[in-house]
């Protein structure tokens, strides 16, 4: 401050430099925080390998509502029409409006899976979306598995269904076994969609389902 009571030039320069220094420190701090957060997210992402496969059916000649009744309210009855499901038992109080249960236990006829438990994670009758997580019965290297089904109306008596399977596997084994696991899924989903299409359109089970039932005779009870 000079004798006139006005800030002198050195004081002004010091003040400006302090502001710039403060801003620079703030900027550096923010950059460090952003870098740390990004690194943490990257580490989280590296903990698993994601395996994902999705398939949409051809046009199914029934209404979207008919399809929904089979996969939504009929969630517990998958063994009636699905070749890869030998038996299913529902349990648990419904957690979603319109659902008949919260989970099901299944005996499967599928490579890599035997007895599993599936818990409903999404149940939306208006959008006709069903999703469920496999919470028990997964191979040891699989840490998460979700199946997402969405019905799309095409016309008054026509619809399509899209089935998406998402799996998170431990990084090393996922890299090693991921190709085989995805290949198994790619083979299983078309069979599932074909079973559903035939059952929805005719009320009868597919040839593959009938042959499977004849092969196993009496269906085993699904227990975990």
trRosetta pair geometry for C-beta under 8 A, 3 or more apart (Angstrom, degrees):
i j d omega theta_ij theta_ji phi_ij phi_ji
1 5 6.6 -11 -179 -147 110 32
1 6 7.1 159 -153 82 70 23
1 7 5.8 -50 -98 -101 63 49
1 8 6.6 -176 -108 -8 8 87
1 11 6.6 44 -48 -41 50 167
2 5 7.4 -51 76 13 67 19
2 6 5.7 -11 45 63 104 75
2 7 7.6 84 2 164 82 8
2 8 4.7 109 -46 -67 95 99
7 11 4.6 -122 -169 88 96 130
7 12 5.5 115 128 -57 121 87
7 15 7.7 -9 -175 -11 151 141
8 11 5.2 96 58 9 70 105
8 12 7.2 -135 102 -6 37 91
9 12 5.7 -57 -149 36 34 112
9 13 6.3 33 156 -19 68 106
10 13 5.6 -56 -148 37 32 112
10 14 6.3 34 154 -21 67 105
11 14 5.7 -53 -149 35 31 112
11 15 6.3 33 153 -21 65 105
12 15 5.6 -54 -149 34 31 113
12 16 6.3 30 154 -18 65 106
13 16 5.8 -54 -147 37 31 111
13 17 6.2 30 154 -19 65 108
14 17 5.7 -57 -148 38 29 111
14 18 6.3 33 153 -23 65 105
15 18 5.7 -54 -150 32 29 112
15 19 6.6 30 152 -19 63 103
16 19 5.7 -54 -154 33 33 111
16 20 6.4 29 151 -15 66 107
17 20 5.6 -55 -147 40 34 110
17 21 6.0 36 153 -22 67 106
18 21 5.5 -52 -143 37 30 112
18 22 6.2 34 154 -21 64 103
19 22 5.7 -53 -150 34 30 111
19 23 6.3 27 153 -16 64 106
20 23 5.6 -54 -148 39 32 111
20 24 6.1 34 152 -22 65 107
21 24 5.6 -53 -146 36 31 113
21 25 6.3 33 154 -20 64 103
22 25 5.8 -54 -150 35 30 110
22 26 6.4 30 152 -18 64 106
23 26 5.6 -54 -149 37 32 113
23 27 6.2 34 152 -22 66 106
24 27 5.5 -52 -146 35 31 113
24 28 6.3 32 154 -19 65 104
25 28 5.8 -53 -147 36 30 110
25 29 6.3 33 153 -21 64 106
26 29 5.7 -55 -150 35 30 113
26 30 6.3 29 154 -17 65 106
27 30 5.8 -56 -150 37 30 110
27 31 6.3 31 152 -20 65 107
28 31 5.6 -55 -148 36 31 113
28 32 6.4 33 153 -20 65 104
29 32 5.8 -55 -150 34 30 110
29 33 6.4 29 152 -18 65 106
30 33 5.6 -54 -148 37 32 112
30 34 6.2 32 154 -19 66 106
31 34 5.7 -54 -146 37 30 111
31 35 6.2 31 154 -20 65 107
32 35 5.7 -55 -147 37 30 111
32 36 6.2 30 154 -20 65 107
33 36 5.8 -55 -147 36 29 111
33 37 6.3 28 155 -18 64 107
34 37 5.8 -55 -147 37 30 110
34 38 6.2 30 155 -19 65 107
35 38 5.7 -55 -147 38 29 111
35 39 6.2 30 154 -20 64 107
36 39 5.7 -56 -148 36 29 111
36 40 6.3 30 153 -20 64 105
37 40 5.7 -54 -148 35 31 111
37 41 6.3 30 153 -18 65 105
38 41 5.7 -55 -149 37 31 110
38 42 6.2 33 152 -22 65 106
39 42 5.5 -53 -148 35 32 114
39 43 6.5 34 152 -21 64 102
40 43 5.7 -52 -152 33 32 112
40 44 6.5 34 149 -20 64 103
41 44 5.5 -52 -151 34 35 113
41 45 6.3 35 151 -19 66 105
42 45 5.6 -53 -148 36 33 112
42 46 6.3 31 153 -21 64 109
43 46 5.7 -59 -149 36 31 112
43 47 7.1 49 150 -42 61 93
44 47 5.9 -40 -164 1 36 117
45 48 8.0 -97 -177 48 35 70
46 171 6.4 18 165 -96 66 141
47 171 6.5 -121 177 -43 21 110
48 143 6.0 -106 -105 42 133 130
48 144 7.5 20 -160 24 166 109
48 168 4.1 23 156 -178 150 99
48 169 6.1 139 -164 65 89 32
48 170 6.4 -62 -115 -99 72 24
48 171 6.1 -123 -110 -61 20 69
48 174 6.4 95 -171 -29 63 161
49 168 7.3 148 69 -156 39 53
49 169 5.0 -28 60 65 92 91
49 170 7.6 5 14 94 91 22
49 171 5.6 118 -33 -124 92 45
49 174 3.1 172 44 122 121 137
49 175 5.7 169 -65 -55 158 66
49 178 5.6 -80 120 -77 138 141
50 166 6.8 -24 -163 -165 98 90
50 167 7.2 144 -158 80 49 51
50 168 5.8 -25 -98 -99 65 70
51 166 7.5 149 82 -159 54 42
51 167 4.3 -15 62 64 101 104
51 168 7.8 -175 21 -79 75 23
51 169 6.2 32 -7 -5 115 114
51 174 6.9 -151 -34 -161 109 102
51 178 5.1 -167 -81 -152 123 96
51 181 5.8 26 161 97 172 119
51 182 5.1 -136 -167 -71 116 99
51 185 7.6 146 141 6 115 150
52 164 7.1 0 -169 -175 93 95
52 165 7.0 175 -146 90 49 56
52 166 4.9 -1 -107 -109 91 73
52 167 7.3 -169 -72 26 49 66
53 164 7.3 178 92 -148 42 55
53 165 5.4 0 57 54 86 96
53 182 5.9 142 -49 -153 126 86
53 185 4.9 145 41 116 145 127
53 186 5.7 -121 -156 -74 154 76
53 189 6.8 -157 119 -13 117 149
54 162 6.3 12 -176 180 103 100
54 163 7.0 177 -147 91 58 46
54 164 4.0 -9 -103 -104 97 87
54 165 7.6 -176 -77 21 52 58
55 162 7.2 -179 93 -148 34 62
55 163 5.8 -7 59 57 81 88
55 186 7.9 121 -49 -136 130 62
55 189 4.9 135 31 127 133 135
55 190 6.5 -81 149 -69 166 72
55 193 6.7 -107 110 -32 118 147
56 160 5.7 26 180 164 100 124
56 161 7.2 177 -148 91 60 36
56 162 4.4 -24 -97 -97 84 86
56 163 8.0 169 -86 18 37 61
57 60 5.9 14 124 -39 142 105
57 160 5.1 -176 66 -155 87 75
57 161 5.0 38 6 48 125 76
57 162 7.5 -130 5 -71 74 42
57 193 4.7 -173 -90 -169 102 126
57 196 7.7 -97 -84 79 149 117
57 197 6.3 168 -157 -71 137 117
58 160 7.4 -129 124 -115 14 98
58 197 7.6 37 57 -113 90 149
59 154 5.6 -70 -127 41 104 169
59 158 5.2 -10 -172 -167 111 112
59 159 7.5 128 -155 63 65 21
59 160 6.1 -62 -102 -71 47 89
60 67 6.5 95 90 -79 144 127
60 158 7.0 149 74 -155 47 57
60 159 5.5 -31 61 70 98 73
60 160 6.6 144 8 -97 90 38
60 161 6.9 14 -3 -5 138 96
60 196 7.7 -46 -110 118 151 93
60 197 5.1 -135 -113 -124 107 84
60 200 5.8 28 173 85 130 141
60 201 6.6 -135 -170 -55 83 105
61 157 6.3 24 -177 135 65 94
61 158 5.9 -25 -114 -100 48 76
61 201 5.5 61 62 -116 91 113
62 66 4.1 -88 157 76 119 143
62 67 6.1 141 91 -46 112 82
62 157 6.2 -53 -145 -172 23 76
62 158 7.6 98 47 -98 23 28
62 159 6.6 -47 81 25 64 107
62 200 4.7 -128 19 155 149 106
62 201 5.9 -143 -35 -86 108 59
63 66 4.8 105 58 -1 78 99
63 67 7.4 -143 99 1 47 84
63 153 7.2 -2 -167 -122 67 103
63 156 6.5 -45 -99 157 101 48
63 157 5.2 -55 -59 -115 75 50
63 158 7.6 1 -97 12 40 23
63 159 6.4 67 172 -27 25 120
64 67 5.7 -55 -154 38 37 112
64 68 6.2 40 150 -23 68 106
64 128 5.8 -92 168 -64 111 170
64 151 4.9 137 -154 142 92 120
64 152 7.1 -109 -107 113 125 14
64 153 3.9 -74 -31 -78 136 88
64 159 4.1 143 -80 -99 69 140
65 68 5.5 -53 -146 35 33 114
65 69 6.5 40 154 -25 64 100
66 69 5.9 -49 -154 27 31 114
66 70 7.1 29 150 -17 61 103
66 159 7.9 -180 53 16 89 137
66 200 6.0 115 128 -161 110 101
67 70 5.9 -60 -161 32 36 111
67 71 6.6 1 159 6 72 109
67 128 7.4 59 90 -170 103 134
67 151 4.9 157 100 -124 130 139
67 159 5.3 -122 -3 87 142 146
67 161 6.1 -160 -178 -64 144 119
67 196 7.5 58 -141 166 92 115
67 200 5.7 6 -93 -125 72 147
68 71 6.4 -72 -141 51 31 89
68 72 4.8 4 176 1 75 127
68 73 7.7 62 136 6 75 88
68 125 6.7 96 175 -142 139 70
68 128 4.7 -96 -90 -130 120 104
68 151 5.7 -117 -67 26 84 159
69 72 6.6 -49 -101 50 17 96
69 73 5.5 -25 -150 43 57 113
69 74 6.1 61 145 -15 57 112
70 74 4.7 -49 -160 50 31 145
70 77 7.9 -102 -160 79 61 112
70 81 7.4 -22 -165 29 121 153
70 196 6.7 138 121 -149 146 94
70 199 6.9 128 -139 110 146 118
70 200 6.0 -92 -24 -88 156 95
71 74 6.4 -5 -39 66 11 95
71 75 6.7 44 169 -85 44 64
71 130 5.5 -153 137 21 107 152
71 149 5.7 -112 167 123 151 156
71 151 7.5 166 43 -47 135 120
71 161 7.7 128 -22 -133 155 143
71 196 7.4 11 -63 -133 108 133
72 75 6.4 -27 -179 -46 19 94
72 98 6.9 -16 161 137 121 114
72 99 7.4 -108 178 -101 79 64
72 123 6.8 117 -146 -155 93 92
72 125 6.2 99 -168 -99 159 79
72 128 7.3 -99 -50 -142 133 66
72 130 5.7 -157 -93 -67 71 127
73 98 7.0 -86 -75 166 88 84
73 99 7.7 -166 -101 -131 51 33
73 100 5.7 82 -155 -28 63 117
74 77 4.5 -62 -172 45 87 115
74 78 7.6 128 136 -59 88 55
74 80 7.8 -73 -178 33 118 133
75 78 7.1 -16 -179 -38 38 99
75 90 7.0 97 98 -101 93 125
75 99 7.0 -2 8 -149 145 88
75 100 6.6 -179 39 44 103 101
75 101 6.7 -141 82 48 122 99
75 104 6.5 -165 139 -28 93 134
75 120 7.0 -13 -156 -77 162 122
75 130 7.0 -172 -94 -153 110 144
75 132 7.9 126 -155 -52 124 143
76 88 6.0 178 -175 125 54 115
76 89 7.4 -6 -161 -177 102 18
76 90 3.3 -48 -111 -45 127 128
76 100 6.3 -89 -6 90 119 123
76 101 5.7 77 -62 14 119 139
76 104 5.4 176 -115 -97 66 127
77 80 4.6 -1 168 -4 93 123
77 81 7.7 50 133 5 89 92
77 88 7.1 179 -113 71 12 128
78 81 7.1 -87 -166 51 41 79
78 82 4.7 -7 170 8 86 133
78 85 4.7 30 121 63 103 170
78 88 5.2 79 51 -24 91 160
78 104 7.4 127 15 118 117 162
78 106 7.0 -26 73 -107 127 129
79 82 6.5 -63 -99 49 26 92
79 85 4.5 -117 -91 126 64 104
79 86 6.3 -5 -137 113 111 20
79 87 5.0 45 -123 -121 158 22
79 88 4.3 -171 -22 5 111 94
79 106 7.2 179 -63 -134 103 92
79 107 7.9 47 -104 51 129 84
79 219 6.9 95 173 -160 135 156
80 199 7.7 111 112 -143 94 145
80 205 7.4 -140 150 -82 63 112
81 195 5.4 140 148 159 85 103
81 196 6.6 96 125 -94 131 49
81 198 7.9 179 -166 78 110 89
81 199 3.9 5 -141 -81 141 159
81 205 5.5 -159 -126 -111 62 84
81 206 7.5 83 -173 -2 77 87
81 209 6.3 -55 -169 -111 39 167
82 85 4.1 46 86 22 117 108
82 192 6.0 6 -137 -129 103 80
82 195 5.2 113 -114 115 46 156
82 196 7.5 11 -85 -59 83 80
82 209 7.0 147 111 -103 10 120
83 109 7.0 -84 144 70 69 125
83 191 5.6 -79 50 160 132 116
83 192 7.6 -128 36 -85 89 51
83 195 5.4 -150 -13 -78 89 138
83 206 6.6 -55 -55 65 110 122
83 208 4.5 -20 -99 121 145 108
83 209 4.5 -118 -83 -81 74 69
83 212 5.2 138 -155 -11 79 151
84 108 5.8 4 160 -159 85 87
84 109 5.2 -140 -144 65 49 78
84 110 4.7 44 -163 -61 118 104
84 188 5.9 40 -70 -152 159 105
84 191 6.6 101 -33 103 109 128
84 192 6.5 -45 19 -77 122 93
85 88 5.7 2 173 -45 125 111
85 106 5.3 -63 -139 -159 100 124
85 107 7.4 107 -167 73 57 56
85 108 6.2 -38 -103 -107 53 65
85 109 7.5 -120 -44 19 12 84
86 106 7.8 125 45 178 66 79
86 107 4.4 -55 65 100 108 104
86 108 6.8 176 7 -111 90 10
86 109 5.5 99 -45 -32 102 101
86 212 7.3 -128 -97 153 81 117
86 216 6.0 -18 -138 65 123 178
86 219 5.4 171 162 -144 85 96
86 220 6.4 32 124 38 131 87
86 222 7.9 152 82 -69 85 99
87 106 6.9 164 86 -152 51 54
87 107 4.4 30 45 31 92 113
87 219 4.4 141 -71 160 109 117
87 220 5.8 -137 7 75 145 58
87 221 6.4 -120 140 -124 157 21
87 222 4.6 -168 105 -36 99 97
88 104 5.1 11 -175 172 105 127
88 105 7.0 162 -152 81 56 45
88 106 4.7 -13 -100 -101 84 82
88 107 7.7 -135 -64 23 48 67
88 222 5.9 16 -113 0 25 157
89 104 6.4 158 79 -158 38 75
89 105 5.0 -10 57 54 94 94
89 106 8.0 -173 22 -74 62 42
89 221 7.2 32 -44 -171 134 77
89 222 4.8 -166 5 65 101 107
89 223 7.7 19 28 -73 147 55
90 100 6.8 6 167 108 163 99
90 101 3.8 -165 176 -26 117 171
90 103 7.2 153 -153 90 62 43
90 104 4.7 -39 -97 -97 62 89
91 101 6.2 85 55 -164 15 125
91 102 7.3 -48 103 53 55 82
91 103 5.9 -25 66 73 79 89
91 104 7.2 140 17 -101 70 39
91 105 7.1 22 7 -9 117 98
92 95 7.7 -24 146 -27 116 96
92 101 5.5 91 64 180 79 81
92 102 3.2 -83 121 47 128 107
92 103 4.8 64 13 22 142 90
92 119 7.9 28 25 -125 172 86
93 101 7.9 -121 -151 -146 4 48
93 102 6.0 26 72 -25 40 122
94 97 7.7 106 136 -91 126 17
94 98 7.8 -168 -180 68 147 33
94 99 4.0 163 -144 86 114 97
94 100 6.3 -176 -74 111 123 2
94 101 6.0 -67 -76 -78 75 4
94 102 5.8 178 -111 -59 28 75
95 99 6.9 -5 47 55 54 148
95 102 5.0 71 -11 -115 99 108
95 120 6.7 178 48 80 108 109
95 123 7.8 130 78 20 78 129
96 99 4.4 76 67 -11 90 125
96 120 6.5 -103 8 127 125 134
96 122 7.9 82 -86 -179 156 26
96 123 3.6 141 92 61 160 122
96 124 7.8 -85 -173 -60 139 46
97 123 7.8 179 55 104 48 111
97 125 7.6 -85 102 5 86 120
98 123 6.6 -169 75 145 100 114
98 125 4.7 -68 144 -39 176 134
99 102 7.1 82 128 -83 140 47
99 120 6.1 172 -133 93 151 174
99 123 4.7 -5 -64 174 117 168
101 104 6.6 90 98 -63 141 81
101 120 7.7 137 97 -10 67 128
102 119 6.5 -2 148 -148 83 80
102 120 5.9 -125 -163 32 47 105
103 117 6.1 18 171 179 126 92
103 118 6.1 169 -156 88 77 49
103 119 4.4 -29 -97 -101 110 63
103 120 6.6 -140 -78 -3 52 76
103 132 7.8 135 -122 -153 65 121
103 135 7.7 -47 -133 24 136 127
104 117 7.5 178 91 -150 38 56
104 118 5.4 -7 57 57 81 98
104 222 7.9 27 164 106 80 153
105 115 6.9 6 -179 -175 97 93
105 116 7.3 177 -152 91 56 41
105 117 5.1 -26 -100 -100 76 76
105 118 7.9 172 -88 18 28 71
105 222 4.4 167 115 136 93 113
105 223 6.6 52 135 -107 151 19
105 224 5.3 -139 -135 -15 130 108
106 115 7.1 172 87 -149 49 50
106 116 5.4 -10 57 60 94 86
106 117 7.8 166 16 -90 73 29
106 118 6.7 21 -3 -3 116 112
106 222 5.4 -53 -129 -132 13 149
107 114 7.3 -26 -150 165 63 61
107 115 5.8 -23 -103 -99 60 76
107 219 7.4 160 60 -180 136 90
107 220 5.3 132 -101 76 172 105
107 221 7.7 120 -32 107 132 18
107 222 4.5 -139 -25 -93 84 86
108 113 4.7 -4 77 115 151 105
108 114 6.1 -163 54 -152 92 13
108 115 7.2 -174 13 -81 85 25
108 116 6.2 27 -19 7 126 109
109 212 6.3 -168 43 -152 169 130
109 216 7.9 -119 -75 -53 132 137
110 113 4.6 5 82 55 107 107
110 184 7.2 103 176 169 91 115
110 188 5.8 35 -133 -110 117 138
111 184 4.7 -123 73 -132 116 131
112 139 5.6 -49 -171 -47 95 124
112 181 6.5 93 -103 -117 171 82
112 184 5.9 100 7 120 128 173
113 116 5.7 -15 -169 -43 114 125
113 137 6.3 63 -153 144 85 108
113 138 7.7 -26 -106 -113 93 42
113 139 7.7 -88 -75 -37 64 85
114 137 6.6 -137 62 -160 69 109
115 136 7.9 -26 119 120 84 100
115 137 5.1 -136 98 -111 56 130
115 222 6.5 156 -137 -154 96 78
115 223 7.2 -30 -151 74 145 41
115 224 5.6 172 143 -90 122 81
116 134 5.2 -40 -172 -146 125 110
116 136 6.3 159 -156 88 50 65
116 137 3.4 -140 -99 75 59 146
116 138 7.3 70 -120 -56 105 57
116 224 7.9 3 175 -84 7 129
117 134 7.0 120 74 -159 49 60
117 135 5.2 -51 93 62 103 89
117 136 4.0 38 25 41 112 105
117 137 6.2 140 6 -1 66 113
117 224 5.5 -49 -50 -23 112 164
118 132 4.5 51 171 143 104 132
118 133 6.9 164 -153 80 62 35
118 134 5.6 -36 -95 -95 74 60
118 135 7.3 148 -112 9 21 82
118 147 7.6 -26 -141 30 128 120
119 132 6.0 167 79 -161 32 88
119 133 5.3 -18 59 59 90 88
119 135 5.1 32 -3 -18 117 129
120 123 5.3 17 173 -47 131 114
120 130 7.2 -64 -136 -161 100 85
120 131 7.4 107 -161 82 59 50
120 132 4.9 -48 -99 -98 43 96
121 131 4.9 -55 68 105 96 98
121 132 5.8 154 7 -113 83 31
121 133 5.2 71 -39 -18 128 97
121 146 6.9 -45 31 -133 150 110
122 129 5.6 -38 134 124 123 105
122 130 6.6 164 93 -155 82 23
122 131 3.8 42 36 33 107 106
122 132 8.0 -121 37 -53 66 47
122 148 7.3 28 45 -125 134 87
123 129 7.8 -172 -136 93 17 67
123 130 6.0 24 -110 -116 63 72
123 131 8.0 -128 -55 35 51 63
124 127 4.4 3 124 44 126 100
124 128 7.1 -57 98 3 80 12
124 129 4.4 16 50 50 112 95
124 130 7.7 -151 32 -65 66 45
125 128 6.8 18 -165 -82 33 52
127 150 7.4 -40 143 -139 95 97
128 150 6.7 101 103 -160 80 55
128 151 3.9 -66 138 53 132 107
128 152 7.9 -171 78 -61 128 31
129 148 7.3 -14 -167 -170 96 86
129 149 7.0 158 -155 86 49 58
129 150 4.9 -6 -107 -103 83 83
129 151 7.7 -146 -71 20 44 71
130 148 7.7 165 91 -155 49 42
130 149 4.6 -5 62 59 92 107
130 150 8.0 -172 29 -72 59 44
131 146 6.2 11 -178 -179 106 103
131 147 6.6 176 -149 89 60 50
131 148 4.4 -6 -105 -107 104 71
131 149 7.0 -177 -76 21 53 65
132 146 7.2 173 89 -149 32 64
132 147 5.7 -8 57 56 78 94
133 144 7.2 -52 -148 -161 111 77
133 145 6.7 126 -160 80 64 58
133 146 5.2 -32 -98 -96 71 77
134 137 6.5 -91 180 65 110 94
134 138 5.6 122 117 -65 121 101
134 145 4.2 -7 37 76 113 117
134 146 7.7 -142 8 -74 74 32
134 147 7.6 68 -33 -11 93 101
136 224 5.5 79 116 -166 145 152
137 224 6.8 -93 -55 -115 107 123
138 142 4.2 -116 170 83 120 116
138 143 7.8 172 114 -70 153 11
138 145 5.8 171 -104 -4 126 129
139 142 4.9 82 60 3 82 108
139 177 7.9 -113 122 127 155 157
139 181 7.9 -121 29 -102 147 123
140 173 7.9 -26 95 124 85 175
141 169 5.3 32 135 -164 92 97
141 170 4.6 -101 -160 29 79 107
141 173 3.5 -98 -139 103 149 146
141 174 6.4 -169 152 -54 114 65
141 177 6.4 108 75 41 151 139
142 145 5.9 20 164 -48 128 109
142 167 5.8 -52 -140 -168 112 110
142 168 7.2 114 -162 79 65 50
142 169 5.2 -44 -101 -101 59 79
142 170 7.8 -103 -66 -5 20 78
142 181 7.8 154 -77 -136 119 153
143 168 5.2 -55 66 102 93 100
143 169 6.8 148 10 -119 81 24
143 170 6.4 104 -29 -55 111 72
144 166 7.7 -21 121 118 101 89
144 167 6.8 160 90 -155 64 43
144 168 4.0 27 48 37 106 111
145 165 7.3 -11 -167 -171 87 92
145 166 7.3 166 -150 88 42 54
145 167 4.9 1 -106 -108 80 81
145 168 7.7 -138 -63 27 48 66
146 165 7.3 164 86 -153 51 48
146 166 4.8 -5 58 58 98 98
146 167 7.8 -169 25 -73 62 44
147 163 6.9 -16 -170 -167 93 92
147 164 7.4 155 -158 82 46 49
147 165 5.4 -13 -104 -103 73 77
148 163 7.3 149 79 -158 53 44
148 164 4.4 -16 61 62 104 99
148 165 7.7 -172 21 -75 73 31
148 166 7.2 30 -5 -2 112 105
149 161 6.3 -9 -167 -173 92 109
149 162 7.3 159 -152 82 44 52
149 163 5.5 -8 -102 -104 77 73
149 164 7.9 -169 -71 25 35 68
150 161 7.0 158 82 -155 41 60
150 162 4.9 -11 60 56 93 99
150 164 7.9 14 6 3 103 106
151 159 5.6 7 -176 171 98 132
151 160 7.4 161 -155 84 53 43
151 161 5.2 -26 -100 -100 68 81
152 159 6.3 158 81 -163 46 78
152 160 4.9 -11 59 61 100 91
152 161 7.4 177 17 -86 74 31
152 162 7.0 43 -11 -10 112 103
153 158 7.5 98 -170 87 60 60
153 159 5.2 -46 -110 -103 45 93
154 158 4.0 -64 73 114 109 103
154 159 5.6 -176 6 -96 88 28
154 160 6.0 78 -45 -15 117 90
155 158 4.0 39 42 37 96 110
161 193 6.7 -174 77 -128 111 96
161 196 6.8 -44 43 111 156 149
163 189 5.3 -175 90 -150 131 112
163 192 6.7 48 -46 94 176 130
163 193 6.5 -140 3 -68 130 102
165 185 5.3 -139 72 -157 149 133
165 189 6.9 -136 -11 -73 122 124
167 181 6.7 -105 85 144 162 135
167 185 7.7 -147 -13 -61 131 149
168 174 7.7 -44 175 -100 42 146
169 173 6.1 -115 164 94 111 87
169 174 3.0 147 94 -94 111 103
169 177 7.1 -138 -176 72 157 101
169 178 6.1 -164 46 -85 149 91
169 181 7.1 146 -60 32 148 167
170 173 4.9 44 73 37 103 103
170 174 5.6 178 71 -22 40 97
171 174 5.8 -58 -133 36 14 113
171 175 6.5 13 163 -17 56 106
172 175 6.1 -60 -157 33 26 107
172 176 6.4 15 151 -12 63 112
173 176 5.3 -58 -142 44 37 111
173 177 5.4 -3 170 14 75 114
174 177 6.7 -65 -120 56 20 82
174 178 4.8 47 171 -63 62 109
175 178 6.0 -16 -110 0 16 121
177 180 5.5 -60 -167 45 65 110
177 181 5.6 65 138 -26 88 107
178 181 5.6 -60 -144 39 31 111
178 182 6.1 28 161 -17 68 107
179 182 6.0 -56 -146 38 27 107
179 183 6.3 30 153 -22 62 108
180 183 5.5 -54 -149 34 32 116
180 184 6.5 34 152 -21 64 102
181 184 5.8 -52 -153 32 32 112
181 185 6.6 31 150 -17 64 105
182 185 5.5 -53 -149 37 36 113
182 186 6.2 39 152 -23 67 105
183 186 5.6 -52 -146 35 31 113
183 187 6.7 27 154 -15 62 104
184 187 5.9 -59 -154 37 31 107
184 188 6.2 25 153 -20 67 112
185 188 5.7 -60 -142 38 31 109
185 189 6.2 31 165 -24 69 106
186 189 6.7 -45 -136 27 24 107
186 190 7.7 20 166 -9 53 104
187 190 7.1 -67 -165 35 29 102
187 191 7.0 23 150 -14 63 114
188 191 5.8 -65 -158 38 37 113
188 192 6.2 37 151 -23 72 109
189 192 5.4 -54 -147 35 35 115
189 193 6.3 33 157 -18 69 104
190 193 5.7 -53 -143 38 33 110
190 194 6.2 36 156 -20 66 106
191 194 5.8 -56 -148 37 29 112
191 195 6.4 33 152 -22 64 105
191 208 6.5 -99 -156 109 105 165
192 195 5.7 -52 -150 33 29 113
192 196 6.4 26 154 -16 64 107
193 196 5.7 -56 -148 38 32 111
193 197 6.2 36 154 -24 66 106
194 197 5.6 -52 -145 33 30 114
194 198 6.4 26 160 -14 64 106
194 206 6.1 72 128 -105 93 154
194 208 7.6 64 100 21 124 134
195 198 6.3 -62 -152 38 26 106
195 199 6.2 19 157 -14 64 114
195 205 7.3 -9 -154 -158 89 72
195 206 4.8 -100 -112 -3 64 133
195 208 7.0 -89 -81 67 97 113
195 209 5.8 99 -129 -48 112 122
196 199 5.8 -61 -143 42 28 108
196 200 5.9 26 160 -19 67 112
197 200 6.0 -59 -144 38 23 107
197 201 6.1 7 164 -6 62 115
198 201 6.2 -66 -141 44 24 101
198 202 5.8 -26 178 26 65 116
198 204 6.7 -64 152 82 97 75
198 205 7.1 58 108 -180 119 23
198 206 4.5 116 52 -80 155 84
199 202 7.0 -75 -123 56 16 79
199 203 7.0 40 -170 -125 53 14
199 204 6.9 -132 -111 76 53 29
199 205 6.1 13 -88 -101 98 46
199 206 7.2 -67 -43 -32 84 81
205 209 4.1 -106 172 87 115 133
205 210 5.5 142 98 -54 114 82
205 213 7.7 53 114 -13 162 136
206 209 4.7 98 55 6 79 101
206 210 7.0 -143 95 -5 43 87
207 210 5.8 -57 -149 37 31 112
207 211 6.3 29 154 -18 66 107
208 211 5.8 -55 -147 37 29 110
208 212 6.3 31 153 -21 63 107
209 212 5.6 -54 -149 35 32 113
209 213 6.4 33 154 -20 65 105
210 213 5.8 -54 -150 34 31 111
210 214 6.5 30 153 -17 64 106
211 214 5.7 -54 -149 37 33 112
211 215 6.3 36 152 -24 65 107
212 215 5.6 -55 -149 32 32 114
212 216 6.5 9 162 -3 67 108
213 216 6.5 -65 -143 45 27 94
213 219 7.4 -39 -132 -64 80 100
214 217 7.6 22 -177 -71 29 46
216 219 6.3 58 114 -98 127 54
216 220 7.5 -89 175 -12 125 86
